[in-house]
Amino acid sequence: MKRFKTQQIYLLFIFILGSFFIAGCGGGGDVTGHWLPARQLMSIQVTPITASVPVTGTQQFTATAIYSDGVSLDVTKTAVWTSGTPANASVVVNTGLATGLVGGTSSVITATYGGKSGSGTLNVNAATSISFRVTPIAASIPVSGTQQYTAIETFSDGTSYDRTVASV
């Protein structure tokens, strides 16, 4: 009889211990009590959707990763950029800066990140360069001094582009 009682206590102890163990398995502090999958990349959004530039004009495209939990992240500098028709418009592969090359054409500019892609269109119009202005016209600087110049190109369609190159 004593041995039977010991076995009952032992089984009761295992049952209680097992209940605690099972109750503790699935928690992890999750208030819903459900296991949630990891955040998943849903799509890549490229902006602007459509842009127009003259020949040699540039357009900065941006790529935004949209995730399943609603989070959006700028992935412009980590996406891989391509031009659908590189003869019409080029794009810098790691920045999304596109340049129009042939007037009267267009090219699809695509960003690829995490196995997903998004795109925008760059239209290259036939505008021509009508002026190129460098300022200041005259400068007076001390010995060992520096002077920043600005170069602006204006096109027949009224657009202007800053062609200043930063020096180091």
N, C-alpha and C positions, 0 to 999 in steps of 0.2 A: 504494500500500500504506500509506503514511504517512497519507494522508487517511482510509482505511478504519479504521485504528487510532484516529485522533482521534475519529471518529464513534462507535466502540465505547465509548471512555472517556466521551464526552459522554453517550451513552445510559445507561451504567452510573451516572453521576453523577445524571442525572434520575431514574432508577429508585430509587436510594438516598434522594435528597431527597424524592421522592414517597412512599416508604414511611414516612419519618419524619413527613411531613405527615399522612398518613392515620392513622397510629398515634396521633397527638396529637389527632385530632378526636373525640371521643366521650368523652374522659376526664372532665376537670373534677374529678378527685379522687374520683369515685364508686367505692367499693370493690366494688360488685356488678357494675360494668360495664354496668348497665342504666340507661336514662333513666327517671326517676320523674316522674309528673305532679304538678302543684301540689296542695297540700292542698285538699280539697273539703269544703264544709259538707254534712253528711249529714242532721242532724235538729236540732230544737229541743226540749229537755225542759223542761217547766214543773213547778215544785213549789210547794206541795203539789199532788197530783193532785186531792184533794178536801178542802175546808175548810168549816166551818160557823161562821157568825157570827149574832148577833142583829141586828135592825134597827139601823142606824147603826154596827154593829160593822165593824171593818176587818180585812183580811187582806193581808199582803205576799206576793205571788207572785214567784218568781224564774225567770229563763229562762237555760238553759245551752245553748250551741252545742256540738254534738258533731261533730268533724271526722274525715275518713277516716284520718288517722294516729293516731287515739286521743286527741288533745288535746281537752280540754273547757274552754270559756271562759265566764265569767259575762257575759251580754249583757243583763242586766235593764234597765239604764239606756239601752241603745241600741236595744232592740227597740221595736216599736210594739205597744201593748196595746189590746185592744178587749173589750167585753162583748157577748156574744151577745144579751142582753136588757137593754139599758141602763135600762129602767124598773124592773127587779128589783135590779140591782146595777151600780154604776158602777166604772170603773177609770181611774186616772190614766194617760194615754197614754204617758208616758215614764218611769214608775217601777214600774208593776205593783201599786200599792196599790189594792186593791178595797174598796168599801164596800157593805154590804147595805142595800137600800132598802125592800123589801117582804117582810114575814114570810111564811113558808110557800112560798117560791119558790126557784128556783135560776137560775144563769146560767153559761154557759161563758165562761171568761176565756181569751183567746187572745193569745199573743205571736208576732209575725212579725218575722223577721230574715233577711236575705240570701236572700229568696225562699222560706224554709221557715217553717212554723208549728208550734206546739205549744200544748196547752191543758190547763186544769184546770177544776174545777167549784167554784163558790161557792154553797153552800146557805145561804139566809137563813132562820133559824128564827123562831118566833113569840115568843121570849123578850121580856120587857118590862123596862124600866129600873126598878130598885127602890131604888137609892140613888145619890147623887152626893156624894163626899167630897172636900173641899179641905183640904189640910194645908200648913203648920201652921194651927191654928185662930187663934192669936194670935201675933204676931211683934213683936219690938222691934229696931229697926235704928237705927244712927246717922244723922245728917243726911248726905245724899248716898250713903247705903248702899243696898244692894239685898237683896232677899229672893226666893228662888225658891219658888214655890208649886207644888203638885202637885194635879191634879184626876183622880180615879178614879171611873169610872161602873161600877156593878155591876148585872148583869141577873139575872132570875129563874132562868135555867139555870145560874147559878154563875159565869159568865164575867165578867171585869173588863177594862176598857179604860182605858188612860192617855189622858186627854183634855187633858193639859197642852200648852199652846201655848208654844213658845219665843219669848221676846221678844228684840229686838235692841237 
